[in-house]
Structure formats: C-alpha cells, structure tokens
Amino acid sequence: MSDVGKHPEKYGVALAQAFGSLDGAPSGADNAEIIKNILSETRNMDDHVRELQAQAQESQNEITALRENLEASKRAAMTDELTGLPDRRSFDDKLAELAAAAGAGGTPLSLVISDIDHFKKFDNVHGRQMGDQVLRLVGKTLKDGVKGRDLAARYGGEKFALILPETENRGAQSLAENRRKTLASRKLAKKGSTETLSAVTMPFGVTEHIIGETVETFIARTDAHMYRAKHDGRNRVSTGIGMPEIRKAG
C-alpha cells in the first residue's frame, strides 16, 4: 500500500516535465523524442496499474478465504462434535434471539426438551461406542424432523432440544410426537452382530413461549414438562402452559 502513490506521483512529474519540454522544444525531432518518452512512461504506468489490480484481487481472495475460515471456526466452536448439532451455547444464543423477536412481533415460539431414557444404564451395559451411536441416532432423528428456521440442538449430555419459531403449542406437540414414534421404531444392532438392542425412547416436554417471560423461565417450564413425561411412564409427550404438578407415587 505504501507503494501505491509513488508511481502516479512519478508519472505526474514525468508528464509535467514533458509538457514543459514541449512548450520550449525548438524542432519536430525533439517533439518526437519527448512524445516517445511520454508513451514509455504511460506504458510503465499501465503496467503498474495492472500489477496493482492483480495484487488487489489476490488480497481480496485472501480476505474472502480468511472470512470463510473464521466462519467455519465459529461454527465448529458452537457445534457438538459427536452429533453435528448446534451445542448448548448456540442453543442459548438462538433461543434468546428468537424469544426477543417473538415478543416484539407477537409471533408464536415453541420449545421442546427431551432426554434419552435409561441412557447411563445403556452406556454402562453396552459400552461407550454404542452410547455414542445412540446419541448420533437421536441427533439425526431430531434434525430430520425440523426445517427452515427451526433448530435441533444437543442441550447437554443425553438431553436434546428443539426451538420452533412461528410454531404454536399444538404444532410443536405434533412434531414431538412424530419424532418420539420415529425414534422408538428404529432398532439398534451391535456392529458385526445380528443382535438387536432395545428401542431408544425419550420423554418430551413441550411449551409455548409466554410474552414477557424470561428465557430461563421458558426453559424451566419446558424442562419440567419433560420430567413430568418421564415421571408418568417415559416415552411420551407432556405439554401445558404453566408448571406441571408431578405427583409422587404411592
């Protein structure tokens, strides 16, 4: 960049000198030599401009590559490595953004939270690799059920979440029920074996955002409904407006 102004300045000086020489030139032969020098300086300037254009394009390509790498690194930093889903940080950011938009625009926003039934026991009995396979299966099943601005995320451990903008409670409940049945119908088998394992089941909590409530309360209500579904027998969907009452057995 420090060289950008040097060549035009030099070219301007050369032109000024040439025009001065033309004014005082006594003969046509001298004029021809001066014009020859002007053409030479002009060619040099043209070469320099082309070089600058090439350098500018190269710099632009480097900037574009750096920007793409930065975006890729940012996505990787907010993506769960095992399932490929957005992680808890990404979930928190997106839910806060969409809750604010829903409150401002008066549009519906629903949240689904679920976790895997008896996952720790399954992980201990069948091993870490099978446990990872279950997590990947759940992640894919949930992701396959969303579209557009919807977000499927790994909330943490064996817990997952779905953020459903512009979706009322009834639609969110229907989607959760669909994902529950789809997941329960899939069978897992040990690698290199025909032995099938028990179906993967999940309780789902579903709530719709209430205008004015905090994101923390929204999550807590949804999480409470998920625990109600777990308490009521697992592998089911629980939904409602307020905090659910969970009765103790017996």
C-alpha atoms as one frame of an Amber mdcrd trajectory, in Angstrom:
protein
   0.000   0.000   0.000   2.936   2.350   0.683   3.967   1.988  -2.973   0.518
   2.819  -4.383   1.059   6.589  -4.523   4.670   6.542  -5.662   4.123   5.518
  -9.283   1.297   8.008 -10.055   3.393  10.755  -8.465   6.389   9.817 -10.575
   4.176   9.634 -13.658   2.747  13.090 -12.941   6.217  14.555 -12.573   7.303
  12.947 -15.868   4.251  14.359 -17.682   4.839  17.832 -16.277   8.423  17.773
 -17.387   7.434  16.504 -20.833   4.821  19.200 -21.331   7.334  21.789 -20.231
   9.806  20.451 -22.743   7.168  20.510 -25.473   6.485  24.160 -24.819  10.139
  25.027 -25.277  11.024  22.421 -27.893  12.662  24.035 -30.972  12.129  21.262
 -33.510   9.861  18.370 -34.568  12.630  15.871 -33.866  12.784  16.986 -30.255
   8.998  16.777 -30.011   9.064  13.204 -31.285  11.596  12.233 -28.613   9.513
  13.867 -25.895   6.365  12.074 -27.090   8.316   8.818 -27.145   9.253   9.391
 -23.520   5.633  10.150 -22.615   4.495   6.901 -24.245   7.170   4.995 -22.375
   6.092   6.469 -19.036   2.446   5.762 -19.901   3.236   2.105 -20.609   5.106
   1.870 -17.330   2.119   3.372 -15.533  -0.250   0.964 -17.287   1.917  -1.988
 -16.235   1.892  -0.706 -12.679  -1.907  -0.348 -12.668  -2.295  -3.916 -13.916
   0.078  -5.120 -11.226  -1.917  -3.270  -8.586  -5.149  -4.797  -9.884  -3.648
  -8.279  -9.677  -2.404  -7.617  -6.147  -5.782  -6.210  -5.120  -7.550  -9.305
  -6.464  -5.100 -11.555  -4.648  -5.684  -9.610  -1.431  -9.449  -9.862  -1.896
  -9.162 -13.625  -2.382  -7.109 -13.894   0.804  -9.646 -11.791   2.738 -12.505
 -13.966   1.448 -10.637 -17.145   2.445  -9.881 -15.736   5.906 -13.526 -14.747
   6.376 -14.696 -18.225   5.350 -12.172 -19.865   7.684 -13.298 -17.606  10.517
 -16.953 -18.505   9.934 -16.076 -22.198   9.750 -14.117 -21.941  13.014 -17.017
 -20.112  14.647 -19.476 -22.809  13.544 -17.125 -25.544  14.733 -16.781 -23.851
  18.115 -20.582 -23.859  18.517 -21.234 -27.364  17.150 -21.368 -30.597  19.107
 -18.616 -32.751  17.641 -20.349 -36.099  18.181 -23.815 -35.366  16.768 -23.049
 -32.438  14.481 -25.867 -30.455  16.087 -25.535 -26.930  17.494 -24.305 -27.078
  21.070 -25.669 -25.517  24.278 -24.018 -22.153  23.623 -25.549 -21.971  20.169
 -28.916 -23.043  21.604 -28.829 -20.318  24.255 -27.940 -17.612  21.729 -30.630
 -18.702  19.267 -33.374 -19.051  21.858 -32.628 -15.593  23.290 -32.711 -14.106
  19.778 -35.967 -15.801  18.787 -37.684 -15.120  22.121 -36.917 -11.406  21.730
 -38.245 -11.471  18.153 -41.389 -13.346  19.211 -42.032 -10.859  21.995 -41.554
  -7.875  19.698 -43.633  -9.279  16.857 -46.257 -11.161  18.825 -45.488 -14.381
  16.945 -45.580 -17.863  18.488 -42.444 -19.668  19.595 -42.359 -23.200  20.976
 -39.663 -25.176  22.737 -39.182 -28.944  23.056 -36.790 -30.562  25.532 -36.171
 -34.299  25.783 -33.621 -36.774  27.062 -32.869 -40.421  26.462 -34.496 -42.949
  28.752 -32.047 -45.014  30.866 -29.087 -43.731  28.835 -26.471 -44.090  31.565
 -27.502 -47.702  32.183 -27.420 -48.404  28.446 -23.988 -46.771  28.193 -22.627
 -48.821  31.084 -24.025 -52.135  29.792 -23.231 -51.819  26.087 -20.191 -49.578
  26.162 -19.231 -46.065  25.166 -19.257 -46.734  21.421 -22.864 -47.923  21.487
 -23.747 -44.967  23.662 -22.233 -42.630  21.091 -24.192 -44.429  18.369 -27.410
 -43.779  20.293 -26.579 -40.076  20.650 -25.880 -39.792  16.930 -29.130 -41.608
  16.102 -31.149 -39.285  18.335 -29.435 -36.227  16.899 -30.152 -37.269  13.322
 -33.764 -38.221  14.093 -34.466 -34.840  15.663 -32.654 -32.912  12.961 -34.589
 -34.758  10.237 -37.829 -33.514  11.778 -37.088 -29.791  11.610 -36.859 -27.352
   8.725 -36.438 -23.693   7.893 -35.562 -21.604  10.943 -36.210 -24.500  13.351
 -33.198 -25.588  15.374 -32.348 -29.009  16.776 -29.569 -28.825  19.375 -27.728
 -31.001  21.846 -28.611 -29.376  25.145 -26.045 -31.354  27.121 -25.255 -34.991
  27.891 -28.207 -37.106  26.758 -30.553 -34.114  26.666 -31.678 -32.514  23.396
 -33.848 -29.545  22.434 -35.866 -28.188  19.529 -36.527 -24.477  19.033 -39.560
 -23.929  16.825 -40.169 -20.309  15.771 -43.587 -19.347  14.392 -44.968 -22.616
  15.776 -47.838 -22.842  18.238 -48.012 -25.412  21.016 -50.244 -27.791  19.050
 -47.828 -27.921  16.121 -44.847 -28.414  18.433 -46.651 -31.208  20.275 -47.419
 -32.928  16.970 -43.789 -32.684  15.867 -42.538 -34.051  19.204 -44.962 -36.977
  18.994 -43.806 -37.697  15.450 -40.139 -37.707  16.488 -40.921 -39.872  19.523
 -42.623 -42.530  17.395 -39.942 -42.396  14.699 -37.166 -42.870  17.218 -38.922
 -45.697  19.067 -39.421 -47.580  15.777 -35.723 -47.686  14.969 -33.656 -50.644
  16.107 -30.005 -50.630  17.072 -27.699 -53.547  16.422 -24.176 -54.238  17.623
 -21.564 -53.882  14.924 -20.750 -57.267  13.382 -23.714 -58.888  15.119 -27.358
 -59.595  14.327 -28.313 -58.965  17.940 -30.767 -56.085  18.194 -30.884 -53.871
  21.231 -33.856 -52.318  22.935 -35.537 -49.377  21.221 -34.408 -45.883  22.107
 -37.191 -43.970  23.836 -37.438 -40.391  25.063 -39.840 -38.292  27.134 -40.632
 -34.912  25.548 -41.624 -31.667  27.248 -43.333 -29.052  25.060 -44.308 -25.470
  25.875 -45.110 -22.265  24.011 -43.400 -19.012  24.910 -45.427 -16.575  27.017
 -44.872 -12.948  26.062 -42.908 -11.222  28.793 -41.441 -14.296  30.475 -37.682
 -14.713  30.704 -35.829 -17.264  28.625 -34.830 -19.001  31.853 -38.485 -19.438
  32.867 -39.368 -20.649  29.379 -36.674 -23.330  29.584 -37.649 -24.274  33.150
 -41.314 -24.793  32.184 -40.358 -26.961  29.223 -37.854 -28.940  31.260 -40.468
 -29.524  33.966 -42.872 -30.961  31.392 -40.136 -33.264  30.162 -39.656 -34.555
  33.722 -43.407 -34.943  34.052 -43.409 -37.161  30.944 -40.540 -39.133  32.453
 -42.372 -39.461  35.763 -45.618 -40.533  34.061 -44.001 -43.525  32.364 -41.396
 -42.199  29.915 -41.618 -42.399  26.118 -44.403 -39.821  25.947 -45.071 -36.120
  25.397 -46.139 -33.705  28.145 -47.311 -30.182  27.395 -49.121 -27.288  29.026
 -48.988 -23.596  29.838 -47.876 -23.474  33.457 -45.501 -25.509  35.577 -46.743
 -29.105  35.748 -47.530 -30.768  39.017 -45.626 -34.017  39.455 -47.309 -36.287
  41.966 -45.254 -38.698  43.974 -46.124 -42.368  43.538 -47.941 -44.104  46.358
